């Protein structure tokens, strides 16, 4: 089987809120220009537009830099692989910002997969990875481990 790419996808409520807050300066400038007929200086408008893009750019960079995949033999994260047969422990670490799946082989190797990030999205397709781990006797705790 060809490797299945695991990517962070979707929009989260916290990202939507941060994007809305970042867009407030540009909305203020548009309101001033439209309602008050005030002239908004071009540099101010450019800075407002740049501020509105910050949450989207950080999200894009986080998603572009995250590389994970799984195939019939192993899980691959950042050019490291961990065969399913050698996994001794599967843990979920929950923080307010992230859900991290920790795959361990004894005391020597640990791979971390981000299942959910408050700003970058959810790991998709998680069901392929969950099925492979369950086939090898190491199911993800709490179902999909994301909630």
LINJO-V257012 format. One record per pair of residues at least 6 apart in sequence whose C-alpha atoms are under 6 Angstrom apart, sorted by the first residue. I is the first residue (numbers start at 0). GAP is how many residues later the second one is. D is the distance in whole Angstrom. If there is no record, write none. Layout:
i=I gap=GAP d=D
i=I gap=GAP d=D
//
This chain:
i=2 gap=67 d=5
i=2 gap=68 d=4
i=3 gap=65 d=5
i=3 gap=66 d=5
i=4 gap=64 d=4
i=5 gap=62 d=5
i=5 gap=63 d=5
i=5 gap=118 d=5
i=6 gap=116 d=5
i=6 gap=117 d=5
i=7 gap=55 d=6
i=7 gap=113 d=5
i=7 gap=114 d=5
i=7 gap=115 d=4
i=8 gap=112 d=5
i=8 gap=113 d=5
i=9 gap=111 d=5
i=10 gap=110 d=6
i=11 gap=109 d=6
i=13 gap=104 d=6
i=14 gap=104 d=5
i=18 gap=36 d=6
i=21 gap=29 d=6
i=21 gap=30 d=5
i=22 gap=29 d=5
i=24 gap=23 d=5
i=25 gap=22 d=5
i=31 gap=6 d=6
i=32 gap=6 d=6
i=58 gap=61 d=5
i=66 gap=11 d=6
i=67 gap=8 d=6
i=67 gap=9 d=4
i=68 gap=7 d=5
i=69 gap=6 d=6
i=72 gap=10 d=6
i=73 gap=8 d=5
i=73 gap=9 d=4
i=73 gap=10 d=5
i=74 gap=6 d=5
i=74 gap=7 d=5
i=85 gap=19 d=6
i=86 gap=17 d=6
i=86 gap=18 d=5
i=87 gap=16 d=6
i=87 gap=17 d=5
i=88 gap=14 d=6
i=88 gap=15 d=5
i=89 gap=12 d=6
i=89 gap=13 d=5
i=90 gap=10 d=6
i=90 gap=11 d=5
i=91 gap=8 d=6
i=91 gap=9 d=5
i=92 gap=6 d=6
i=92 gap=7 d=5
i=96 gap=20 d=6
i=96 gap=21 d=5
i=97 gap=18 d=5
i=97 gap=19 d=5
i=98 gap=16 d=5
i=98 gap=17 d=5
i=99 gap=13 d=6
i=99 gap=14 d=5
i=99 gap=15 d=6
i=100 gap=11 d=6
i=100 gap=12 d=5
i=101 gap=9 d=6
i=101 gap=10 d=5
i=102 gap=7 d=6
i=102 gap=8 d=5
i=103 gap=6 d=4
i=114 gap=7 d=6
i=114 gap=8 d=5
i=115 gap=6 d=4
i=132 gap=6 d=5
//
